[in-house]
Amino acid sequence: MYISSVTDAPLVREPLHAPVAHLVRGGIVEGVHYGSVVVLGTDGEVTFHLGDIEAAFYPRSALKPVQAVAMVRAGLPLDGELLSLAAASHSGEERHLAGTRRILDMAGLAESDLRNVPDLPFDPVVRDAWVREGRMPSRLAQNCSGKHAAMLYTARLNGWSLDDYLDPAHPLQQAIAEIVEDLTGQRVAQVTVDGCGAPLFSVSLHGLARAAARIVTAEPGTPEARVADAMREHAEMASGSGRDVAALMRAVPGLLAKDGFEGVQVAALPDGRAVAVKIADGASRARVPVAAAALARAGVDPAVLSEFAGEPLLGGGRPVGCVRVVRALEPVPLASSA
């Protein structure tokens, strides 16, 4: 059973990460990625862990599903692709920009009301097209604009002030902090500012996995279930075309998955099995295979996860090695290493 009570905040300390992936080139370990991994069973108990799963850390955008749940609990009426966008780290494709405009229109607001930082689209192909066309960074194109538009809409619906919606003391952010604590089952250790300008709440890796599990196992029609359904049914709105997190949700039936900057990944299956990963150096090339290996540890068929087992390392334009999870995380089908 997943706990509903809230325990003390995780300790703020230097995390005791462990090796989670090797860079193998020409049969030799060229580099080592450190990190931490936790796997939860259907009963919420830890079935596997590596590294430090209890130290305070910042989940970054992997916390967005929880933030979206908090906004739905506060009255946000979105569903489907727009609710998925509210929990997104989107690629800046036209559908993402159009969806954010729709949320702002529903709120009677404009792009100028957003307080996230202006940026170019996250997707490199889309970003290059913007540069060629001479388009400038915008708040709409920044990957968190859907979340910010949803925050503004939630604030407007509740009669809360708009200009300061990113202030940690704002009623919206206080409501989000309360749900973060409720779903993770622990007090927030520390609050800072995320890259987009929104408050960022520090929990433990264990707590992040627990929150994902509670979201996917919630009763149909609840805010948690609405967010999970929206993200799974509209995975490209929560990320983008060609993004690994969308591909992972398509590959594993019923999987809810969300990535975050600095090497964070959380994923949960409909029966409550959940995994959370933090790569110490923030490398996505390790995040993906380690997350896949953790899902295999949780019982997902490794054959389904084979495309996520690790990207090749190139030499002279041809594969000469791979990113390979450490033995403690096996069994997962491994990319062949030279």
Secondary structure, 3 states (H helix, E strand, C coil): CCCCCCECCCCCCCCCCEEEEEEEECCEEEEEEEEEEEEECCCCCEEEEECCCCCEECCHHHHHHHHHHHHHHCCCCCCHHHHHHHCCCCCCCHHHHHHHHHHHHHHCCCHHHCCCCCECCCCHHHHHHHHHCCCCCECCCCCCHHHHHHHHHHHHHCCCCCCCCCCCCCHHHHHHHHHHHHHHCECCCCEEECCCCCEEECEEHHHHHHHHHHHHCCCCCCHHHHHHHHHHHCHHHHCCCCCHHHHHHHHCCCCEEEEECCCEEEEECCCCCEEEEEECCCCHHHHHHHHHHHHHHCCCCCCCCHHHCCCEEEECCEEEEEEEECHHHCCCCCCCCC
